[in-house]
Amino acid sequence: MKDINEVIQQMPVEVYERLVSAVELGKWEDGSVLTDEQRASTQQVVMLYQAKKLHQTDHFTIGQEGQINELSKAQLKKQFKAQPDDVADFKGESIAAFKNEEL
């Protein structure tokens, strides 16, 4: 039997994304509802995957050492201002404009 850490290390990102979706929606892709036990277990696997493989520092994620990352508003603003150059810069141009009656 495999250790949970080994399972996490070998888990494809597609499986992780399906698990995240199941936790968020409360149901599997086929539409069947997760039991409370399934949802709790799936959420634990998602958190472990985030901690072990994603190395995220986003607001309310699990860090590599198992700690909860909870960034302040100031830290989040600073992080968003420091976006890489590949983020679209529209230089004040509109992406789309709609009239109220069109919505």
mmCIF file of the C-alpha atoms, coordinates in Angstrom:
data_MODEL
# 
_entry.id   MODEL 
# 
loop_
_atom_site.group_PDB 
_atom_site.id 
_atom_site.type_symbol 
_atom_site.label_atom_id 
_atom_site.label_alt_id 
_atom_site.label_comp_id 
_atom_site.label_asym_id 
_atom_site.label_entity_id 
_atom_site.label_seq_id 
_atom_site.pdbx_PDB_ins_code 
_atom_site.Cartn_x 
_atom_site.Cartn_y 
_atom_site.Cartn_z 
_atom_site.occupancy 
_atom_site.B_iso_or_equiv 
_atom_site.pdbx_formal_charge 
_atom_site.auth_seq_id 
_atom_site.auth_comp_id 
_atom_site.auth_asym_id 
_atom_site.auth_atom_id 
_atom_site.pdbx_PDB_model_num 
ATOM 1   C CA . MET A 1 1   ? 0.000   0.000  0.000   1.00 0.00 ? 1   MET A CA 1 
ATOM 2   C CA . LYS A 1 2   ? 1.283   3.450  -0.926  1.00 0.00 ? 2   LYS A CA 1 
ATOM 3   C CA . ASP A 1 3   ? 1.974   6.181  1.581   1.00 0.00 ? 3   ASP A CA 1 
ATOM 4   C CA . ILE A 1 4   ? -0.251  9.286  1.159   1.00 0.00 ? 4   ILE A CA 1 
ATOM 5   C CA . ASN A 1 5   ? 2.826   11.438 0.471   1.00 0.00 ? 5   ASN A CA 1 
ATOM 6   C CA . GLU A 1 6   ? 3.808   9.108  -2.366  1.00 0.00 ? 6   GLU A CA 1 
ATOM 7   C CA . VAL A 1 7   ? 0.278   9.295  -3.773  1.00 0.00 ? 7   VAL A CA 1 
ATOM 8   C CA . ILE A 1 8   ? 0.393   13.106 -3.656  1.00 0.00 ? 8   ILE A CA 1 
ATOM 9   C CA . GLN A 1 9   ? 3.783   13.219 -5.386  1.00 0.00 ? 9   GLN A CA 1 
ATOM 10  C CA . GLN A 1 10  ? 2.532   11.002 -8.208  1.00 0.00 ? 10  GLN A CA 1 
ATOM 11  C CA . MET A 1 11  ? -0.878  12.690 -8.569  1.00 0.00 ? 11  MET A CA 1 
ATOM 12  C CA . PRO A 1 12  ? -1.370  14.409 -11.936 1.00 0.00 ? 12  PRO A CA 1 
ATOM 13  C CA . VAL A 1 13  ? -2.514  18.034 -11.801 1.00 0.00 ? 13  VAL A CA 1 
ATOM 14  C CA . GLU A 1 14  ? -5.721  17.027 -13.624 1.00 0.00 ? 14  GLU A CA 1 
ATOM 15  C CA . VAL A 1 15  ? -6.713  14.781 -10.710 1.00 0.00 ? 15  VAL A CA 1 
ATOM 16  C CA . TYR A 1 16  ? -5.955  17.579 -8.244  1.00 0.00 ? 16  TYR A CA 1 
ATOM 17  C CA . GLU A 1 17  ? -8.147  19.969 -10.243 1.00 0.00 ? 17  GLU A CA 1 
ATOM 18  C CA . ARG A 1 18  ? -11.014 17.456 -10.232 1.00 0.00 ? 18  ARG A CA 1 
ATOM 19  C CA . LEU A 1 19  ? -10.706 17.071 -6.477  1.00 0.00 ? 19  LEU A CA 1 
ATOM 20  C CA . VAL A 1 20  ? -10.738 20.856 -6.001  1.00 0.00 ? 20  VAL A CA 1 
ATOM 21  C CA . SER A 1 21  ? -13.855 21.078 -8.151  1.00 0.00 ? 21  SER A CA 1 
ATOM 22  C CA . ALA A 1 22  ? -15.536 18.307 -6.148  1.00 0.00 ? 22  ALA A CA 1 
ATOM 23  C CA . VAL A 1 23  ? -14.815 20.077 -2.853  1.00 0.00 ? 23  VAL A CA 1 
ATOM 24  C CA . GLU A 1 24  ? -16.013 23.440 -4.202  1.00 0.00 ? 24  GLU A CA 1 
ATOM 25  C CA . LEU A 1 25  ? -19.201 22.102 -5.798  1.00 0.00 ? 25  LEU A CA 1 
ATOM 26  C CA . GLY A 1 26  ? -19.960 19.321 -3.335  1.00 0.00 ? 26  GLY A CA 1 
ATOM 27  C CA . LYS A 1 27  ? -20.343 16.782 -6.112  1.00 0.00 ? 27  LYS A CA 1 
ATOM 28  C CA . TRP A 1 28  ? -18.274 14.661 -8.469  1.00 0.00 ? 28  TRP A CA 1 
ATOM 29  C CA . GLU A 1 29  ? -18.040 15.302 -12.217 1.00 0.00 ? 29  GLU A CA 1 
ATOM 30  C CA . ASP A 1 30  ? -20.811 12.756 -12.853 1.00 0.00 ? 30  ASP A CA 1 
ATOM 31  C CA . GLY A 1 31  ? -23.156 14.793 -10.637 1.00 0.00 ? 31  GLY A CA 1 
ATOM 32  C CA . SER A 1 32  ? -23.240 12.457 -7.647  1.00 0.00 ? 32  SER A CA 1 
ATOM 33  C CA . VAL A 1 33  ? -23.139 14.316 -4.338  1.00 0.00 ? 33  VAL A CA 1 
ATOM 34  C CA . LEU A 1 34  ? -20.172 13.902 -1.994  1.00 0.00 ? 34  LEU A CA 1 
ATOM 35  C CA . THR A 1 35  ? -20.972 12.614 1.457   1.00 0.00 ? 35  THR A CA 1 
ATOM 36  C CA . ASP A 1 36  ? -19.726 14.708 4.380   1.00 0.00 ? 36  ASP A CA 1 
ATOM 37  C CA . GLU A 1 37  ? -16.973 12.143 4.916   1.00 0.00 ? 37  GLU A CA 1 
ATOM 38  C CA . GLN A 1 38  ? -15.925 12.210 1.244   1.00 0.00 ? 38  GLN A CA 1 
ATOM 39  C CA . ARG A 1 39  ? -15.873 15.995 1.209   1.00 0.00 ? 39  ARG A CA 1 
ATOM 40  C CA . ALA A 1 40  ? -13.722 16.173 4.355   1.00 0.00 ? 40  ALA A CA 1 
ATOM 41  C CA . SER A 1 41  ? -11.290 13.549 3.036   1.00 0.00 ? 41  SER A CA 1 
ATOM 42  C CA . THR A 1 42  ? -11.092 15.168 -0.400  1.00 0.00 ? 42  THR A CA 1 
ATOM 43  C CA . GLN A 1 43  ? -10.469 18.562 1.172   1.00 0.00 ? 43  GLN A CA 1 
ATOM 44  C CA . GLN A 1 44  ? -7.599  17.098 3.203   1.00 0.00 ? 44  GLN A CA 1 
ATOM 45  C CA . VAL A 1 45  ? -6.051  15.630 0.039   1.00 0.00 ? 45  VAL A CA 1 
ATOM 46  C CA . VAL A 1 46  ? -6.401  18.998 -1.741  1.00 0.00 ? 46  VAL A CA 1 
ATOM 47  C CA . MET A 1 47  ? -4.713  20.800 1.157   1.00 0.00 ? 47  MET A CA 1 
ATOM 48  C CA . LEU A 1 48  ? -1.910  18.239 1.277   1.00 0.00 ? 48  LEU A CA 1 
ATOM 49  C CA . TYR A 1 49  ? -1.385  18.567 -2.487  1.00 0.00 ? 49  TYR A CA 1 
ATOM 50  C CA . GLN A 1 50  ? -1.214  22.361 -2.145  1.00 0.00 ? 50  GLN A CA 1 
ATOM 51  C CA . ALA A 1 51  ? 1.313   22.081 0.667   1.00 0.00 ? 51  ALA A CA 1 
ATOM 52  C CA . LYS A 1 52  ? 3.523   19.472 -0.983  1.00 0.00 ? 52  LYS A CA 1 
ATOM 53  C CA . LYS A 1 53  ? 3.394   20.382 -4.669  1.00 0.00 ? 53  LYS A CA 1 
ATOM 54  C CA . LEU A 1 54  ? 2.124   23.898 -5.303  1.00 0.00 ? 54  LEU A CA 1 
ATOM 55  C CA . HIS A 1 55  ? 4.269   25.851 -2.835  1.00 0.00 ? 55  HIS A CA 1 
ATOM 56  C CA . GLN A 1 56  ? 1.689   28.635 -2.867  1.00 0.00 ? 56  GLN A CA 1 
ATOM 57  C CA . THR A 1 57  ? 1.836   31.757 -0.795  1.00 0.00 ? 57  THR A CA 1 
ATOM 58  C CA . ASP A 1 58  ? -1.661  32.977 -1.694  1.00 0.00 ? 58  ASP A CA 1 
ATOM 59  C CA . HIS A 1 59  ? -4.143  34.160 0.888   1.00 0.00 ? 59  HIS A CA 1 
ATOM 60  C CA . PHE A 1 60  ? -5.525  31.175 2.842   1.00 0.00 ? 60  PHE A CA 1 
ATOM 61  C CA . THR A 1 61  ? -3.422  28.389 1.362   1.00 0.00 ? 61  THR A CA 1 
ATOM 62  C CA . ILE A 1 62  ? -1.398  25.701 3.095   1.00 0.00 ? 62  ILE A CA 1 
ATOM 63  C CA . GLY A 1 63  ? 2.339   26.338 3.024   1.00 0.00 ? 63  GLY A CA 1 
ATOM 64  C CA . GLN A 1 64  ? 5.084   23.794 2.491   1.00 0.00 ? 64  GLN A CA 1 
ATOM 65  C CA . GLU A 1 65  ? 5.588   23.328 6.228   1.00 0.00 ? 65  GLU A CA 1 
ATOM 66  C CA . GLY A 1 66  ? 1.860   22.830 6.851   1.00 0.00 ? 66  GLY A CA 1 
ATOM 67  C CA . GLN A 1 67  ? 1.174   26.361 8.055   1.00 0.00 ? 67  GLN A CA 1 
ATOM 68  C CA . ILE A 1 68  ? -1.834  28.367 6.856   1.00 0.00 ? 68  ILE A CA 1 
ATOM 69  C CA . ASN A 1 69  ? -0.803  31.349 4.739   1.00 0.00 ? 69  ASN A CA 1 
ATOM 70  C CA . GLU A 1 70  ? -3.066  34.239 5.565   1.00 0.00 ? 70  GLU A CA 1 
ATOM 71  C CA . LEU A 1 71  ? -1.889  37.396 3.843   1.00 0.00 ? 71  LEU A CA 1 
ATOM 72  C CA . SER A 1 72  ? -3.000  40.844 4.956   1.00 0.00 ? 72  SER A CA 1 
ATOM 73  C CA . LYS A 1 73  ? -4.730  43.241 2.556   1.00 0.00 ? 73  LYS A CA 1 
ATOM 74  C CA . ALA A 1 74  ? -1.507  45.232 2.285   1.00 0.00 ? 74  ALA A CA 1 
ATOM 75  C CA . GLN A 1 75  ? 0.468   42.115 1.380   1.00 0.00 ? 75  GLN A CA 1 
ATOM 76  C CA . LEU A 1 76  ? -2.126  41.107 -1.226  1.00 0.00 ? 76  LEU A CA 1 
ATOM 77  C CA . LYS A 1 77  ? -2.112  44.601 -2.773  1.00 0.00 ? 77  LYS A CA 1 
ATOM 78  C CA . LYS A 1 78  ? 1.678   44.530 -2.954  1.00 0.00 ? 78  LYS A CA 1 
ATOM 79  C CA . GLN A 1 79  ? 1.598   41.078 -4.542  1.00 0.00 ? 79  GLN A CA 1 
ATOM 80  C CA . PHE A 1 80  ? -0.955  42.192 -7.147  1.00 0.00 ? 80  PHE A CA 1 
ATOM 81  C CA . LYS A 1 81  ? 1.031   45.331 -7.973  1.00 0.00 ? 81  LYS A CA 1 
ATOM 82  C CA . ALA A 1 82  ? 4.099   43.169 -8.578  1.00 0.00 ? 82  ALA A CA 1 
ATOM 83  C CA . GLN A 1 83  ? 2.394   41.221 -11.371 1.00 0.00 ? 83  GLN A CA 1 
ATOM 84  C CA . PRO A 1 84  ? 4.739   39.962 -14.107 1.00 0.00 ? 84  PRO A CA 1 
ATOM 85  C CA . ASP A 1 85  ? 4.959   41.673 -17.498 1.00 0.00 ? 85  ASP A CA 1 
ATOM 86  C CA . ASP A 1 86  ? 2.920   38.928 -19.168 1.00 0.00 ? 86  ASP A CA 1 
ATOM 87  C CA . VAL A 1 87  ? -0.232  40.323 -17.546 1.00 0.00 ? 87  VAL A CA 1 
ATOM 88  C CA . ALA A 1 88  ? -2.171  42.326 -20.133 1.00 0.00 ? 88  ALA A CA 1 
ATOM 89  C CA . ASP A 1 89  ? -1.679  46.073 -19.959 1.00 0.00 ? 89  ASP A CA 1 
ATOM 90  C CA . PHE A 1 90  ? -4.577  47.797 -21.687 1.00 0.00 ? 90  PHE A CA 1 
ATOM 91  C CA . LYS A 1 91  ? -3.228  51.320 -21.040 1.00 0.00 ? 91  LYS A CA 1 
ATOM 92  C CA . GLY A 1 92  ? -6.637  52.677 -20.167 1.00 0.00 ? 92  GLY A CA 1 
ATOM 93  C CA . GLU A 1 93  ? -8.345  51.158 -23.209 1.00 0.00 ? 93  GLU A CA 1 
ATOM 94  C CA . SER A 1 94  ? -11.695 49.478 -22.734 1.00 0.00 ? 94  SER A CA 1 
ATOM 95  C CA . ILE A 1 95  ? -11.963 45.768 -23.291 1.00 0.00 ? 95  ILE A CA 1 
ATOM 96  C CA . ALA A 1 96  ? -15.716 45.936 -23.916 1.00 0.00 ? 96  ALA A CA 1 
ATOM 97  C CA . ALA A 1 97  ? -18.479 48.449 -23.416 1.00 0.00 ? 97  ALA A CA 1 
ATOM 98  C CA . PHE A 1 98  ? -22.176 47.716 -22.980 1.00 0.00 ? 98  PHE A CA 1 
ATOM 99  C CA . LYS A 1 99  ? -25.273 49.816 -22.589 1.00 0.00 ? 99  LYS A CA 1 
ATOM 100 C CA . ASN A 1 100 ? -27.590 48.931 -19.679 1.00 0.00 ? 100 ASN A CA 1 
ATOM 101 C CA . GLU A 1 101 ? -30.330 47.760 -22.037 1.00 0.00 ? 101 GLU A CA 1 
ATOM 102 C CA . GLU A 1 102 ? -27.866 45.331 -23.677 1.00 0.00 ? 102 GLU A CA 1 
ATOM 103 C CA . LEU A 1 103 ? -27.220 43.531 -20.415 1.00 0.00 ? 103 LEU A CA 1 
# 
